[in-house]
Amino acid sequence: MDARIAVVICLAQLIPCFFCFFAVFIEHLKVPKWVWFVVIVSILAFSVFITDIYLTPDSVFYSVRGVLSFVFFLFVVTAALFCIRDNYFTNLFVLCFLTNYNDYIQLLAKIFNIVWNNRFGLFNYPLDFTITLVLLELAAFPFLFWFMQKTIKPVIEQTSDMPAWRYLWIIPISFYFIFRIGLYPTFCDSSLVWHNSFFLLPVAWIIGTILTYYIVMRTLLESFANSRLQSKLSVMDLQIELQKEQYEQLQKNIEDTRAARHDLRHNLLALKGYADQRDTAGLLRYINHYLKILDTDEAPSFCENYAVDTILRHYYLLARKAGIEMNVTVNLPKELPITEMDACVVLGNLLENALDACLLQTRLRRFIHVSVGIAGQRMVAVNVKNSYENEIRQVKDRFYSTKRAGEGIGLASVRHIAEKHQGFAHFDYADHIFKASVLLMPERK
């Protein structure tokens, strides 16, 4: 009977967790399905073994059941990290959360049976405990699935690149150890639970921890939204500054045109004088001098889209003033298949990083090569290649800022926009040349 009850308990606890874990990370598997199937079977077998030990006090492993439970937890974590790609810390956070959830359900089942036994008697362990556990799992599963889908999954999808995840997993793992070491043994004391109404304390603990998770997720999401808003505001400030520069340049051009028209008659008379005297050399000198006067610092127009053209013109002028070679190739229509804001954020961040890298150079040739165009039918491809001399700080797929501590906001923002548009952002560097390739697809409607 014990072995069959152990199987029922394992299935009742693990299947809801597997289902919810898949719902969050189903698109991030990095192993074939048969490997994942073998991992699931191994986890279930290990769980049945440990549960059977808990149900058999005379077992030789009963005295080390706590150690085996911790080993099982490490095994599950290792298996998940092996099978799921991307941010390991988000995987660890979700696993610890689901482990805490299972502990809470198991505790509530034990407390319910303790209270029932003291009130009505006729308590049959472990059969009644198993029935209570299964009923609680069925009753709580809708809430678990809703919480994972509506609270945790959206936050992970949007903020998985944020450095905060390196520390957030400490919250559920701390709850795990506090519960296992300090609270669980006390809550399972039948005399305390019944005579002192101690069963209310675990309910308060469970509600408090769930609220903690919710508050942490909301705070992280709002922090990410503020970061995105700050990035958009920076782009808007840049566009306003560029419009101001263009307005001032327009005013200057108008004044220069008025002066040129005023002097045009005198210049034509001077040219006529050279022509009448057949002074070809003097005529050429005068024309070359006049062409130099007409030459201005105005950047050329690169494309029909005003927003993208403004960004390109701004950084083109900055690069030219700094003596940096900048080549621009653009093939974009007036109306972009993606939002102009996202296009400007990607292009502005890449060009700003490229310009900053070139400005730090002291020895090698400084250059920036930009290529922007339509790939396929409606995809926008952005490629920026620039020289650099400074040391690039990279850990795995993340690049760290040279201006401040932590990950660079610019490249993280570019990567997020690429994922938002079902595209990709690839960064590579070698031989003092940094390459950034970004592909953006129109959002699905």
C-alpha positions as a Markdown table, in Angstrom:
| # | Residue | x | y | z |
|---|---|---|---|---|
| 1 | Met | 0.0 | 0.0 | 0.0 |
| 2 | Asp | 2.8 | 2.4 | 0.9 |
| 3 | Ala | 4.5 | 2.2 | -2.5 |
| 4 | Arg | 1.2 | 2.9 | -4.3 |
| 5 | Ile | 0.4 | 5.8 | -2.0 |
| 6 | Ala | 3.9 | 7.2 | -2.6 |
| 7 | Val | 3.3 | 7.1 | -6.4 |
| 8 | Val | 0.0 | 8.9 | -5.9 |
| 9 | Ile | 1.6 | 11.6 | -3.7 |
| 10 | Cys | 4.4 | 12.1 | -6.2 |
| 11 | Leu | 2.1 | 12.4 | -9.2 |
| 12 | Ala | -0.3 | 14.7 | -7.3 |
| 13 | Gln | 2.6 | 17.1 | -6.4 |
| 14 | Leu | 4.9 | 16.9 | -9.4 |
| 15 | Ile | 2.4 | 16.9 | -12.3 |
| 16 | Pro | 1.0 | 20.4 | -11.5 |
| 17 | Cys | 4.5 | 21.7 | -11.1 |
| 18 | Phe | 5.8 | 20.1 | -14.3 |
| 19 | Phe | 2.8 | 21.6 | -16.2 |
| 20 | Cys | 3.3 | 25.1 | -14.8 |
| 21 | Phe | 7.0 | 25.0 | -15.4 |
| 22 | Phe | 6.4 | 23.9 | -19.0 |
| 23 | Ala | 3.9 | 26.7 | -19.4 |
| 24 | Val | 6.6 | 29.2 | -18.5 |
| 25 | Phe | 9.6 | 27.8 | -20.3 |
| 26 | Ile | 8.1 | 25.6 | -23.1 |
| 27 | Glu | 9.7 | 27.8 | -25.8 |
| 28 | His | 13.1 | 27.6 | -24.2 |
| 29 | Leu | 13.9 | 23.9 | -24.3 |
| 30 | Lys | 17.5 | 23.2 | -25.5 |
| 31 | Val | 17.3 | 19.4 | -25.6 |
| 32 | Pro | 15.3 | 16.9 | -27.6 |
| 33 | Lys | 11.9 | 15.8 | -26.2 |
| 34 | Trp | 13.1 | 12.3 | -25.5 |
| 35 | Val | 15.8 | 13.7 | -23.2 |
| 36 | Trp | 13.2 | 15.7 | -21.4 |
| 37 | Phe | 11.0 | 12.6 | -21.1 |
| 38 | Val | 13.9 | 10.7 | -19.5 |
| 39 | Val | 14.6 | 13.5 | -17.1 |
| 40 | Ile | 10.9 | 13.6 | -16.0 |
| 41 | Val | 10.8 | 9.8 | -15.4 |
| 42 | Ser | 14.0 | 10.1 | -13.4 |
| 43 | Ile | 12.6 | 12.9 | -11.3 |
| 44 | Leu | 9.4 | 10.9 | -10.7 |
| 45 | Ala | 11.3 | 7.7 | -9.7 |
| 46 | Phe | 13.6 | 9.7 | -7.3 |
| 47 | Ser | 10.6 | 11.4 | -5.8 |
| 48 | Val | 8.7 | 8.1 | -5.3 |
| 49 | Phe | 11.8 | 6.7 | -3.6 |
| 50 | Ile | 12.1 | 9.6 | -1.1 |
| 51 | Thr | 8.3 | 9.7 | -0.4 |
| 52 | Asp | 8.3 | 5.9 | 0.4 |
| 53 | Ile | 11.1 | 6.6 | 2.9 |
| 54 | Tyr | 9.0 | 9.3 | 4.6 |
| 55 | Leu | 6.1 | 6.8 | 4.8 |
| 56 | Thr | 8.3 | 4.0 | 6.2 |
| 57 | Pro | 9.8 | 5.0 | 9.6 |
| 58 | Asp | 11.6 | 1.7 | 9.9 |
| 59 | Ser | 13.5 | 2.3 | 6.7 |
| 60 | Val | 17.3 | 2.4 | 6.9 |
| 61 | Phe | 17.2 | 5.7 | 5.1 |
| 62 | Tyr | 14.6 | 7.3 | 7.4 |
| 63 | Ser | 17.2 | 9.0 | 9.5 |
| 64 | Val | 18.7 | 10.8 | 6.5 |
| 65 | Arg | 15.4 | 11.7 | 4.8 |
| 66 | Gly | 16.2 | 15.4 | 5.1 |
| 67 | Val | 19.5 | 15.0 | 3.3 |
| 68 | Leu | 17.9 | 13.0 | 0.6 |
| 69 | Ser | 15.2 | 15.6 | 0.1 |
| 70 | Phe | 17.9 | 18.2 | -0.4 |
| 71 | Val | 19.8 | 16.0 | -2.8 |
| 72 | Phe | 16.5 | 15.5 | -4.7 |
| 73 | Phe | 16.1 | 19.3 | -4.8 |
| 74 | Leu | 19.6 | 19.7 | -6.3 |
| 75 | Phe | 18.9 | 17.0 | -8.8 |
| 76 | Val | 15.7 | 18.8 | -10.0 |
| 77 | Val | 17.6 | 22.1 | -10.3 |
| 78 | Thr | 20.5 | 20.6 | -12.2 |
| 79 | Ala | 18.1 | 18.8 | -14.6 |
| 80 | Ala | 16.2 | 22.0 | -15.2 |
| 81 | Leu | 19.3 | 24.0 | -15.9 |
| 82 | Phe | 20.5 | 21.3 | -18.3 |
| 83 | Cys | 17.3 | 21.3 | -20.3 |
| 84 | Ile | 16.3 | 24.9 | -20.3 |
| 85 | Arg | 18.4 | 27.6 | -22.0 |
| 86 | Asp | 18.6 | 31.3 | -21.4 |
| 87 | Asn | 18.8 | 32.8 | -17.9 |
| 88 | Tyr | 19.6 | 30.1 | -15.3 |
| 89 | Phe | 18.6 | 32.4 | -12.4 |
| 90 | Thr | 15.0 | 32.7 | -13.7 |
| 91 | Asn | 14.9 | 28.9 | -13.9 |
| 92 | Leu | 16.2 | 28.6 | -10.4 |
| 93 | Phe | 13.6 | 31.2 | -9.1 |
| 94 | Val | 10.7 | 29.3 | -10.6 |
| 95 | Leu | 11.9 | 25.9 | -9.3 |
| 96 | Cys | 12.3 | 27.2 | -5.8 |
| 97 | Phe | 8.9 | 28.8 | -6.0 |
| 98 | Leu | 7.3 | 25.6 | -7.1 |
| 99 | Thr | 9.2 | 23.7 | -4.4 |
| 100 | Asn | 7.8 | 26.1 | -1.8 |
| 101 | Tyr | 4.3 | 25.6 | -3.2 |
| 102 | Asn | 4.5 | 21.9 | -2.8 |
| 103 | Asp | 5.8 | 22.2 | 0.8 |
| 104 | Tyr | 2.8 | 24.5 | 1.6 |
| 105 | Ile | 0.3 | 22.0 | 0.2 |
| 106 | Gln | 1.9 | 19.2 | 2.0 |
| 107 | Leu | 1.9 | 21.2 | 5.3 |
| 108 | Leu | -1.8 | 22.2 | 4.9 |
| 109 | Ala | -2.7 | 18.5 | 4.3 |
| 110 | Lys | -0.9 | 17.4 | 7.5 |
| 111 | Ile | -2.4 | 20.2 | 9.6 |
| 112 | Phe | -5.9 | 19.5 | 8.2 |
| 113 | Asn | -5.6 | 15.8 | 9.2 |
| 114 | Ile | -4.2 | 16.7 | 12.6 |
| 115 | Val | -7.2 | 19.0 | 13.3 |
| 116 | Trp | -9.6 | 16.4 | 11.9 |
| 117 | Asn | -8.1 | 13.7 | 14.0 |
| 118 | Asn | -8.3 | 15.7 | 17.2 |
| 119 | Arg | -11.9 | 16.7 | 16.5 |
| 120 | Phe | -13.4 | 13.6 | 15.0 |
| 121 | Gly | -10.7 | 10.9 | 15.4 |
| 122 | Leu | -10.6 | 8.0 | 12.9 |
| 123 | Phe | -7.4 | 9.3 | 11.3 |
| 124 | Asn | -5.7 | 6.7 | 9.0 |
| 125 | Tyr | -2.2 | 7.8 | 8.0 |
| 126 | Pro | -1.0 | 7.8 | 5.3 |
| 127 | Leu | -4.3 | 7.1 | 3.4 |
| 128 | Asp | -6.3 | 10.0 | 4.7 |
| 129 | Phe | -3.3 | 12.3 | 4.3 |
| 130 | Thr | -2.9 | 11.3 | 0.7 |
| 131 | Ile | -6.6 | 11.9 | 0.0 |
| 132 | Thr | -6.4 | 15.3 | 1.6 |
| 133 | Leu | -3.2 | 16.2 | -0.3 |
| 134 | Val | -4.7 | 15.2 | -3.7 |
| 135 | Leu | -7.9 | 17.3 | -3.0 |
| 136 | Leu | -5.8 | 20.3 | -1.9 |
| 137 | Glu | -3.7 | 20.0 | -5.1 |
| 138 | Leu | -6.8 | 19.9 | -7.3 |
| 139 | Ala | -8.3 | 22.9 | -5.4 |
| 140 | Ala | -5.1 | 25.0 | -5.5 |
| 141 | Phe | -4.0 | 24.2 | -9.1 |
| 142 | Pro | -6.2 | 26.9 | -10.8 |
| 143 | Phe | -4.7 | 29.5 | -8.6 |
| 144 | Leu | -1.1 | 28.2 | -9.2 |
| 145 | Phe | -1.6 | 28.2 | -12.9 |
| 146 | Trp | -3.1 | 31.6 | -12.9 |
| 147 | Phe | -0.3 | 33.0 | -10.8 |
| 148 | Met | 2.4 | 31.5 | -13.0 |
| 149 | Gln | 0.7 | 32.7 | -16.2 |
| 150 | Lys | -0.4 | 36.2 | -15.2 |
| 151 | Thr | 2.3 | 37.2 | -12.7 |
| 152 | Ile | 5.6 | 35.3 | -13.1 |
| 153 | Lys | 5.7 | 34.4 | -16.8 |
| 154 | Pro | 5.1 | 37.9 | -18.2 |
| 155 | Val | 7.8 | 39.3 | -15.8 |
| 156 | Ile | 10.3 | 36.7 | -16.9 |
| 157 | Glu | 9.6 | 37.2 | -20.6 |
| 158 | Gln | 10.2 | 40.9 | -20.3 |
| 159 | Thr | 12.9 | 41.2 | -17.7 |
| 160 | Ser | 15.0 | 38.0 | -18.0 |
| 161 | Asp | 18.1 | 40.1 | -19.1 |
| 162 | Met | 18.0 | 42.3 | -16.0 |
| 163 | Pro | 20.8 | 41.8 | -13.5 |
| 164 | Ala | 18.3 | 41.6 | -10.6 |
| 165 | Trp | 17.6 | 38.0 | -11.4 |
| 166 | Arg | 21.0 | 37.1 | -10.1 |
| 167 | Tyr | 19.8 | 37.9 | -6.6 |
| 168 | Leu | 16.0 | 37.3 | -6.7 |
| 169 | Trp | 16.3 | 33.5 | -6.5 |
| 170 | Ile | 17.7 | 34.0 | -3.0 |
| 171 | Ile | 14.2 | 34.9 | -1.8 |
| 172 | Pro | 12.5 | 31.6 | -2.6 |
| 173 | Ile | 15.6 | 29.6 | -1.5 |
| 174 | Ser | 15.6 | 31.4 | 1.8 |
| 175 | Phe | 11.9 | 30.6 | 2.3 |
| 176 | Tyr | 12.7 | 27.0 | 1.5 |
| 177 | Phe | 15.4 | 26.7 | 4.2 |
| 178 | Ile | 13.4 | 28.7 | 6.8 |
| 179 | Phe | 10.4 | 26.5 | 6.2 |
| 180 | Arg | 12.3 | 23.2 | 6.2 |
| 181 | Ile | 14.5 | 23.9 | 9.2 |
| 182 | Gly | 12.5 | 26.2 | 11.4 |
| 183 | Leu | 8.8 | 26.0 | 10.6 |
| 184 | Tyr | 7.9 | 22.6 | 9.2 |
| 185 | Pro | 8.9 | 20.5 | 12.3 |
| 186 | Thr | 6.9 | 22.9 | 14.6 |
| 187 | Phe | 3.8 | 23.0 | 12.4 |
| 188 | Cys | 3.7 | 19.2 | 12.4 |
| 189 | Asp | 3.5 | 18.9 | 16.2 |
| 190 | Ser | 0.0 | 17.7 | 16.8 |
| 191 | Ser | -0.2 | 19.0 | 20.4 |
| 192 | Leu | 0.8 | 22.6 | 19.4 |
| 193 | Val | -1.4 | 22.7 | 16.3 |
| 194 | Trp | -4.5 | 21.6 | 18.0 |
| 195 | His | -4.3 | 23.1 | 21.5 |
| 196 | Asn | -2.8 | 26.4 | 20.6 |
| 197 | Ser | -4.7 | 26.9 | 17.3 |
| 198 | Phe | -1.3 | 26.9 | 15.7 |
| 199 | Phe | -2.8 | 26.0 | 12.4 |
| 200 | Leu | -3.5 | 29.7 | 11.7 |
| 201 | Leu | 0.2 | 30.5 | 11.6 |
| 202 | Pro | 1.1 | 28.5 | 8.5 |
| 203 | Val | -1.8 | 30.0 | 6.7 |
| 204 | Ala | -0.5 | 33.4 | 7.5 |
| 205 | Trp | 3.0 | 32.3 | 6.4 |
| 206 | Ile | 1.7 | 31.0 | 3.1 |
| 207 | Ile | -0.3 | 34.2 | 2.4 |
| 208 | Gly | 2.7 | 36.3 | 3.3 |
| 209 | Thr | 5.1 | 34.5 | 1.1 |
| 210 | Ile | 2.7 | 34.6 | -1.9 |
| 211 | Leu | 2.2 | 38.3 | -1.4 |
| 212 | Thr | 6.0 | 38.7 | -1.2 |
| 213 | Tyr | 6.4 | 37.0 | -4.6 |
| 214 | Tyr | 3.7 | 39.2 | -6.1 |
| 215 | Ile | 5.2 | 42.4 | -4.8 |
| 216 | Val | 8.6 | 41.4 | -6.0 |
| 217 | Met | 7.3 | 40.6 | -9.5 |
| 218 | Arg | 5.3 | 43.8 | -9.7 |
| 219 | Thr | 8.3 | 45.9 | -8.5 |
| 220 | Leu | 10.6 | 44.2 | -11.1 |
| 221 | Leu | 8.1 | 44.8 | -13.9 |
| 222 | Glu | 7.7 | 48.5 | -12.9 |
| 223 | Ser | 11.4 | 48.9 | -12.7 |
| 224 | Phe | 11.8 | 47.5 | -16.2 |
| 225 | Ala | 8.9 | 49.7 | -17.5 |
| 226 | Asn | 10.6 | 52.7 | -15.9 |
| 227 | Ser | 13.9 | 51.7 | -17.6 |
| 228 | Arg | 12.2 | 51.4 | -20.9 |
| 229 | Leu | 10.4 | 54.7 | -20.4 |
| 230 | Gln | 13.7 | 56.3 | -19.6 |
| 231 | Ser | 15.2 | 54.9 | -22.8 |
| 232 | Lys | 12.3 | 56.3 | -24.8 |
| 233 | Leu | 12.5 | 59.7 | -23.1 |
| 234 | Ser | 16.2 | 59.8 | -24.0 |
| 235 | Val | 15.4 | 59.1 | -27.6 |
| 236 | Met | 12.7 | 61.8 | -27.6 |
| 237 | Asp | 15.1 | 64.2 | -26.0 |
| 238 | Leu | 17.6 | 63.4 | -28.7 |
| 239 | Gln | 15.0 | 63.9 | -31.4 |
| 240 | Ile | 14.1 | 67.2 | -29.9 |
| 241 | Glu | 17.7 | 68.3 | -29.8 |
| 242 | Leu | 18.2 | 67.1 | -33.4 |
| 243 | Gln | 15.1 | 69.1 | -34.5 |
| 244 | Lys | 16.5 | 72.1 | -32.7 |
| 245 | Glu | 19.8 | 71.7 | -34.5 |
| 246 | Gln | 18.0 | 71.3 | -37.8 |
| 247 | Tyr | 16.0 | 74.4 | -37.1 |
| 248 | Glu | 19.1 | 76.4 | -36.3 |
| 249 | Gln | 20.8 | 75.1 | -39.4 |
| 250 | Leu | 17.7 | 76.0 | -41.5 |
| 251 | Gln | 17.8 | 79.6 | -40.1 |
| 252 | Lys | 21.5 | 79.8 | -40.9 |
| 253 | Asn | 20.8 | 78.5 | -44.4 |
| 254 | Ile | 18.1 | 81.1 | -44.9 |
| 255 | Glu | 20.4 | 83.9 | -43.8 |
| 256 | Asp | 23.2 | 82.5 | -46.0 |
| 257 | Thr | 20.9 | 82.3 | -49.0 |
| 258 | Arg | 19.8 | 85.9 | -48.5 |
| 259 | Ala | 23.4 | 87.0 | -48.3 |
| 260 | Ala | 24.3 | 84.9 | -51.4 |
| 261 | Arg | 21.4 | 86.4 | -53.4 |
| 262 | His | 22.6 | 89.9 | -52.3 |
| 263 | Asp | 26.1 | 89.1 | -53.5 |
| 264 | Leu | 25.1 | 87.1 | -56.6 |
| 265 | Arg | 25.0 | 90.2 | -58.8 |
| 266 | His | 28.5 | 91.2 | -57.8 |
| 267 | Asn | 29.8 | 87.7 | -58.3 |
| 268 | Leu | 28.2 | 87.4 | -61.8 |
| 269 | Leu | 29.8 | 90.7 | -62.7 |
| 270 | Ala | 33.2 | 89.5 | -61.5 |
| 271 | Leu | 32.8 | 86.2 | -63.6 |
| 272 | Lys | 31.7 | 88.2 | -66.6 |
| 273 | Gly | 34.9 | 90.4 | -66.2 |
| 274 | Tyr | 37.1 | 87.4 | -66.2 |
| 275 | Ala | 35.3 | 85.9 | -69.2 |
| 276 | Asp | 35.5 | 89.2 | -71.2 |
| 277 | Gln | 39.2 | 89.3 | -70.6 |
| 278 | Arg | 39.5 | 85.6 | -71.5 |
| 279 | Asp | 41.4 | 85.1 | -68.2 |
| 280 | Thr | 40.7 | 81.3 | -67.8 |
| 281 | Ala | 43.1 | 80.9 | -64.9 |
| 282 | Gly | 41.5 | 83.8 | -62.9 |
| 283 | Leu | 38.0 | 82.5 | -63.7 |
| 284 | Leu | 38.8 | 79.0 | -62.4 |
| 285 | Arg | 40.4 | 80.5 | -59.2 |
| 286 | Tyr | 37.3 | 82.6 | -58.6 |
| 287 | Ile | 34.9 | 79.7 | -59.2 |
| 288 | Asn | 36.9 | 77.3 | -56.8 |
| 289 | His | 37.0 | 80.0 | -54.2 |
| 290 | Tyr | 33.3 | 80.5 | -54.5 |
| 291 | Leu | 32.6 | 76.8 | -54.3 |
| 292 | Lys | 34.6 | 76.6 | -51.0 |
| 293 | Ile | 32.4 | 79.4 | -49.6 |
| 294 | Leu | 29.3 | 77.5 | -50.6 |
| 295 | Asp | 30.5 | 74.3 | -48.9 |
| 296 | Thr | 28.8 | 73.9 | -45.5 |
| 297 | Asp | 29.0 | 71.3 | -42.7 |
| 298 | Glu | 25.5 | 70.1 | -43.4 |
| 299 | Ala | 25.2 | 66.3 | -43.4 |
| 300 | Pro | 23.6 | 64.7 | -46.5 |
| 301 | Ser | 20.1 | 63.1 | -46.3 |
| 302 | Phe | 20.3 | 59.3 | -46.1 |
| 303 | Cys | 16.7 | 58.1 | -46.4 |
| 304 | Glu | 13.1 | 59.2 | -46.7 |
| 305 | Asn | 12.1 | 58.3 | -43.2 |
| 306 | Tyr | 12.5 | 61.5 | -41.2 |
| 307 | Ala | 13.1 | 59.9 | -37.8 |
| 308 | Val | 15.9 | 57.5 | -39.0 |
| 309 | Asp | 17.4 | 60.1 | -41.2 |
| 310 | Thr | 17.6 | 62.5 | -38.3 |
| 311 | Ile | 19.4 | 60.0 | -36.1 |
| 312 | Leu | 21.9 | 59.2 | -38.9 |
| 313 | Arg | 22.6 | 62.8 | -39.7 |
| 314 | His | 23.2 | 63.7 | -36.1 |
| 315 | Tyr | 25.8 | 61.0 | -35.5 |
| 316 | Tyr | 27.3 | 61.5 | -39.0 |
| 317 | Leu | 28.0 | 65.2 | -38.1 |
| 318 | Leu | 29.4 | 64.2 | -34.6 |
| 319 | Ala | 31.7 | 61.6 | -36.2 |
| 320 | Arg | 32.9 | 64.0 | -38.9 |
| 321 | Lys | 33.7 | 66.7 | -36.4 |
| 322 | Ala | 35.7 | 64.2 | -34.4 |
| 323 | Gly | 37.6 | 63.1 | -37.5 |
| 324 | Ile | 36.0 | 59.7 | -37.5 |
| 325 | Glu | 35.4 | 58.0 | -40.9 |
| 326 | Met | 31.7 | 57.1 | -41.2 |
| 327 | Asn | 30.1 | 55.4 | -44.1 |
| 328 | Val | 26.3 | 55.0 | -44.2 |
| 329 | Thr | 24.3 | 52.8 | -46.5 |
| 330 | Val | 20.5 | 53.0 | -46.1 |
| 331 | Asn | 17.7 | 51.5 | -48.1 |
| 332 | Leu | 14.5 | 52.3 | -46.2 |
| 333 | Pro | 11.0 | 53.4 | -47.3 |
| 334 | Lys | 9.3 | 56.5 | -45.9 |
| 335 | Glu | 7.0 | 54.3 | -43.8 |
| 336 | Leu | 8.7 | 51.6 | -41.7 |
| 337 | Pro | 7.2 | 48.2 | -41.0 |
| 338 | Ile | 8.1 | 48.6 | -37.3 |
| 339 | Thr | 7.5 | 51.6 | -35.0 |
| 340 | Glu | 9.8 | 54.5 | -35.5 |
| 341 | Met | 10.5 | 54.7 | -31.8 |
| 342 | Asp | 11.9 | 51.1 | -31.7 |
| 343 | Ala | 14.0 | 51.7 | -34.8 |
| 344 | Cys | 15.4 | 54.9 | -33.3 |
| 345 | Val | 16.2 | 53.2 | -30.0 |
| 346 | Val | 18.1 | 50.4 | -31.7 |
| 347 | Leu | 20.0 | 52.7 | -34.2 |
| 348 | Gly | 20.7 | 55.4 | -31.6 |
| 349 | Asn | 22.1 | 53.0 | -29.0 |
| 350 | Leu | 24.3 | 51.2 | -31.6 |
| 351 | Leu | 25.6 | 54.4 | -33.0 |
| 352 | Glu | 26.2 | 56.0 | -29.6 |
| 353 | Asn | 28.2 | 52.9 | -28.5 |
| 354 | Ala | 30.2 | 53.0 | -31.8 |
| 355 | Leu | 31.0 | 56.7 | -31.5 |
| 356 | Asp | 32.0 | 56.3 | -27.8 |
| 357 | Ala | 34.3 | 53.5 | -28.7 |
| 358 | Cys | 35.9 | 55.5 | -31.5 |
| 359 | Leu | 36.4 | 58.5 | -29.3 |
| 360 | Leu | 38.4 | 56.4 | -26.9 |
| 361 | Gln | 40.9 | 55.3 | -29.6 |
| 362 | Thr | 44.4 | 56.8 | -29.7 |
| 363 | Arg | 46.3 | 54.7 | -32.2 |
| 364 | Leu | 44.2 | 52.7 | -34.8 |
| 365 | Arg | 42.2 | 54.1 | -37.7 |
| 366 | Arg | 38.8 | 55.2 | -36.4 |
| 367 | Phe | 35.7 | 54.3 | -38.5 |
| 368 | Ile | 32.0 | 53.5 | -38.3 |
| 369 | His | 30.2 | 51.6 | -41.0 |
| 370 | Val | 26.4 | 51.6 | -40.9 |
| 371 | Ser | 24.1 | 49.5 | -43.1 |
| 372 | Val | 20.3 | 49.7 | -42.7 |
| 373 | Gly | 17.7 | 48.2 | -45.0 |
| 374 | Ile | 14.8 | 45.9 | -45.6 |
| 375 | Ala | 15.5 | 42.2 | -45.5 |
| 376 | Gly | 13.1 | 39.9 | -47.2 |
| 377 | Gln | 9.7 | 41.5 | -47.5 |
| 378 | Arg | 9.2 | 43.5 | -44.3 |
| 379 | Met | 12.1 | 42.8 | -41.9 |
| 380 | Val | 14.4 | 45.6 | -40.9 |
| 381 | Ala | 18.1 | 44.7 | -40.8 |
| 382 | Val | 20.6 | 47.0 | -38.9 |
| 383 | Asn | 24.3 | 46.4 | -39.1 |
| 384 | Val | 26.9 | 48.6 | -37.4 |
| 385 | Lys | 30.6 | 47.9 | -37.5 |
| 386 | Asn | 33.2 | 50.1 | -35.7 |
| 387 | Ser | 36.8 | 50.2 | -34.6 |
| 388 | Tyr | 37.7 | 50.1 | -30.9 |
| 389 | Glu | 40.8 | 49.8 | -28.6 |
| 390 | Asn | 39.3 | 49.7 | -25.1 |
| 391 | Glu | 38.8 | 46.4 | -23.3 |
| 392 | Ile | 35.4 | 44.9 | -23.8 |
| 393 | Arg | 33.8 | 43.4 | -20.7 |
| 394 | Gln | 31.6 | 40.4 | -21.5 |
| 395 | Val | 30.2 | 37.6 | -19.4 |
| 396 | Lys | 28.4 | 35.0 | -21.5 |
| 397 | Asp | 26.0 | 37.0 | -23.8 |
| 398 | Arg | 26.0 | 40.2 | -21.7 |
| 399 | Phe | 28.2 | 43.2 | -22.3 |
| 400 | Tyr | 29.1 | 45.4 | -19.3 |
| 401 | Ser | 29.2 | 49.2 | -19.5 |
| 402 | Thr | 32.6 | 51.0 | -19.5 |
| 403 | Lys | 30.8 | 54.1 | -18.0 |
| 404 | Arg | 29.3 | 52.6 | -14.9 |
| 405 | Ala | 28.9 | 49.4 | -12.9 |
| 406 | Gly | 26.6 | 46.7 | -14.3 |
| 407 | Glu | 25.4 | 45.6 | -17.7 |
| 408 | Gly | 25.2 | 48.2 | -20.5 |
| 409 | Ile | 21.7 | 49.5 | -20.8 |
| 410 | Gly | 22.1 | 50.3 | -24.6 |
| 411 | Leu | 22.8 | 46.7 | -25.8 |
| 412 | Ala | 20.3 | 45.2 | -23.3 |
| 413 | Ser | 17.6 | 47.6 | -24.7 |
| 414 | Val | 18.6 | 46.6 | -28.3 |
| 415 | Arg | 18.3 | 42.9 | -27.4 |
| 416 | His | 14.9 | 43.4 | -25.8 |
| 417 | Ile | 13.5 | 45.2 | -28.8 |
| 418 | Ala | 14.8 | 42.5 | -31.1 |
| 419 | Glu | 13.1 | 39.8 | -29.0 |
| 420 | Lys | 9.9 | 41.9 | -28.9 |
| 421 | His | 9.9 | 41.9 | -32.8 |
| 422 | Gln | 10.6 | 38.2 | -33.0 |
| 423 | Gly | 14.1 | 38.9 | -34.3 |
| 424 | Phe | 17.6 | 38.7 | -32.9 |
| 425 | Ala | 20.5 | 40.8 | -31.9 |
| 426 | His | 24.0 | 39.4 | -32.4 |
| 427 | Phe | 27.2 | 41.1 | -31.2 |
| 428 | Asp | 30.7 | 40.0 | -32.1 |
| 429 | Tyr | 34.2 | 41.5 | -31.8 |
| 430 | Ala | 37.6 | 40.5 | -33.1 |
| 431 | Asp | 40.8 | 42.3 | -34.3 |
| 432 | His | 39.7 | 45.6 | -32.8 |
| 433 | Ile | 36.4 | 45.6 | -34.8 |
| 434 | Phe | 33.0 | 45.4 | -33.1 |
| 435 | Lys | 30.1 | 44.1 | -35.1 |
| 436 | Ala | 26.4 | 44.5 | -34.2 |
| 437 | Ser | 23.7 | 42.8 | -36.3 |
| 438 | Val | 20.0 | 43.3 | -35.5 |
| 439 | Leu | 17.0 | 41.9 | -37.3 |
| 440 | Leu | 13.5 | 43.3 | -36.5 |
| 441 | Met | 10.2 | 41.9 | -37.8 |
| 442 | Pro | 6.9 | 43.7 | -37.7 |
| 443 | Glu | 4.8 | 42.9 | -34.6 |
| 444 | Arg | 2.0 | 40.4 | -35.1 |
| 445 | Lys | -1.5 | 41.8 | -35.0 |
